[in-house]
Amino acid sequence: MIRPTSISPVQIGLLGSLMVFLLVISCQKADSPDPDPGPGPTDPGGGGVVYKPTPVTLRQPANFPAMVYDLSQNPLTVEGVALGKTLFYDAQLSRDTTVSCGFCHQQFAGFGHSDHALSHGIGSQFGTRNVPGLQNLGWDREFFWDGGVTSLDELPIAPIQNPVEMDLKFSEALSRVQKSPKYPPMFQAAFGSDTVTTARFLKAISQFLLTLVSADSRYDKYVRKEAGSDLTSDELAGLTLFQQKCATCHATDLFTDKSYRNNGLPVSSINDQGRYRITLNESDRLKFKVPSLRNVEKTFPYMHDGRFTTLEQVIEHYRTGVQDSPTLDSALKPNGQLGISLTDTQKNQLVAFLKTLTDNTFISNRAFSPN
Amino acid sequence: MKATVTTGLLLIFVIGIAVLACTDTSTDPINTGKLRIAFDNVVSSSDLKLGTGTYQNAAGESFTITKFNYFISNIKLRKADGSEYTIPQDSSYFLIQEEKPASQTITLSKIPTGNYTGLSFMIGVDSARSLANISLRTGALDPALNDGMYWDWNSGYIFMKIEGTSPVAPAAQNNAFFYHIGGFGGGYNGKKTLNNLRTVALVFTDSGANVQTNATPSVRIVTDAMKIFNGSTKLSIAQHPSVMFDDYSPNIANNYAQMFSYDRTLATP
């Protein structure tokens, strides 16, 4: 005989818990393929290392406009930046393993290529344009002298594949990185996966490039009214002249309005048509992106083809060398008169001011140097 | 006994609730099936044979083809009543490559069942996806994986690439010709750059493609590469041995917009 029993409240409670538990586990979805850059912060991932990157807060200098780069799509981390820096200084990313990004973008030269008029790449070949300095890239919408690249995340593909720069197929670059013993653990630490993908590779380099914020020149300290930030009378006179005669194009404290302009350089034998190549618009012939002037003292030579080696030569061009053409910028032809009028004294004052844009903190920051 | 029955009933109830709870109410309750689209690349009436077939265009120039790739995207299926089903964006970009036979048949999944009587698609990659975050551009859209269908100097995809050789192409470029057509109509200062995106609409001229949960019809589309040469513009290899991102390229895009035709649908291959 089976003894009739009643169900105790404890049993009901246990069954209730069981029900809730079953409901909860039954609703859990299998992990969907993670959208880059990686799975959640507690996911152990493939390498057995717990993925817990340390966030990096990117500086927004008080005298800068708002940043353009969407950091929410690529949150900066210590591990991501470190990976990006390692890639930036890795010559494996060139066909014959001789040229890294840092080969042409030298920190002491404001990340330009010191004393090289035209980019100097693999096998001592030369490109057709001057290596631009790198800084404050999070504030840029378009890249290169002609603005052909429209996302920082896509920028590295061009120099890696360019036959006269690093000359390596992008897929081969990714494959070399995947095969290298040092990188998979770094990808694991940065993105929670040791698989090298296009997006992770490019976003890591972006992370490093975004940290290259230059905002501590003597000029910056002066405009932010920081201690010990006085400018000399010549430098101040140069600043006033700059604001009157140069700031139309070299606007804001980024010192560029990001536009493309023909600044009246005589066309060289390279016959570079500049922005026209990207837009195919006749009115864009001979136009180039207005470069920032930050660290300009260090980024010589100057202009898209590096034709000038000194700041004095640059100012002399604007004073006496501007050549007329259908697309010449109207700011260089005020009242039908070509160029910008400046006295010799004013020219010197302007040069004195431009040198206040040198950011020695940036140029010597060990965080940006090869390990 | 009573306890056992009660416990049993409760367990059944729990399992029932658990099963019900698993039903994802966000998915469409409509039945779905699959549809295949097979692209058959030809040159006029001949099969396309990379490197070996010799063909002649309307300008009287003989040529061989060594590479032929194109992007198909933004596919929409149409029913007889005019209603349309748009393939979700994330699974609607395909790179068809003559040198990779597997790429020439694409399979569309989760298609609502029914009889489809036509389709439309874009040749190329729309501007939104061309400018999307790099993490969203995987597979055929990954610049490392798409066999050079991407311009790194002028960010964007190459929509159609055909290369080959011809005696009339310049000796200085090894008698090779190159047509790399792209340009998604990017904007700058309120002006637009080249837009070579083209949309193709085809009618299934027979009984159509009947998608069922247990029947996967295969739609055969013939792609005639000769139309790239012989369209509203008669493309001469001698006069234009290399066309890439330049003002002549829309002529070629207009020509290849006409290269697709519906052949037939195989019910269940």
Contacts between the chains, C-beta under 8 A, distances in Angstrom:
chain1	res1	chain2	res2	distance
A	2	B	1	5.1
A	4	B	1	7.1
A	4	B	2	6.0
A	5	B	2	7.0
A	5	B	3	5.1
A	6	B	2	7.9
A	6	B	3	7.8
A	7	B	3	5.8
A	7	B	6	6.0
A	7	B	7	8.0
A	11	B	3	7.8
A	11	B	7	8.0
A	15	B	7	7.3
A	15	B	10	5.4
A	15	B	14	7.7
A	18	B	14	6.7
A	19	B	10	7.7
A	19	B	13	7.8
A	19	B	14	4.5
A	19	B	17	6.9
A	22	B	14	5.5
A	22	B	15	7.5
A	22	B	17	7.8
A	22	B	18	4.7
A	23	B	14	8.0
A	23	B	17	6.2
A	23	B	18	5.9
A	23	B	21	5.3
A	26	B	18	4.0
A	26	B	19	7.4
A	26	B	21	5.3
A	26	B	22	5.2
A	27	B	21	5.3
A	27	B	22	6.5
A	35	B	135	6.1
A	35	B	136	7.8
A	36	B	135	3.7
A	37	B	135	6.8
A	70	B	133	7.9
A	73	B	133	5.1
A	73	B	135	7.2
A	144	B	153	7.7
A	147	B	188	7.6
A	148	B	153	5.1
A	148	B	154	4.4
A	148	B	155	6.7
A	149	B	152	7.5
A	149	B	153	7.4
A	149	B	154	7.8
A	149	B	155	5.1
A	150	B	131	6.8
A	150	B	155	4.6
A	150	B	186	7.0
A	151	B	131	7.5
A	151	B	134	7.1
A	151	B	155	6.5
A	153	B	133	7.4
A	153	B	134	4.6
A	154	B	134	6.4
A	154	B	143	7.3
A	154	B	152	7.3
A	154	B	155	5.4
A	157	B	143	5.7
A	157	B	150	7.8
A	157	B	152	4.3
A	158	B	152	4.1
A	158	B	153	5.5
A	161	B	152	5.5
A	162	B	152	7.9
A	162	B	153	7.9
A	170	B	143	6.1
A	170	B	144	4.8
A	170	B	152	7.6
A	171	B	144	4.3
A	171	B	145	6.7
A	173	B	144	8.0
A	174	B	144	5.3
A	197	B	138	7.9
A	197	B	142	7.9
A	198	B	134	6.6
A	198	B	137	7.9
A	198	B	138	7.9
A	198	B	142	4.9
A	198	B	143	6.2
A	198	B	144	4.7
A	198	B	145	7.5
A	199	B	134	4.8
A	199	B	135	4.2
A	199	B	137	7.8
A	199	B	138	7.7
A	202	B	134	5.6
A	203	B	134	7.1
A	203	B	135	7.4
A	277	B	154	7.6
A	277	B	245	8.0
A	278	B	154	5.6
A	278	B	193	7.1
A	279	B	188	6.3
A	279	B	191	7.1
A	279	B	193	5.4
A	280	B	193	6.8
A	280	B	194	6.2
A	280	B	245	7.4
A	280	B	246	6.8
A	280	B	247	5.8
A	281	B	191	6.4
A	281	B	193	7.9
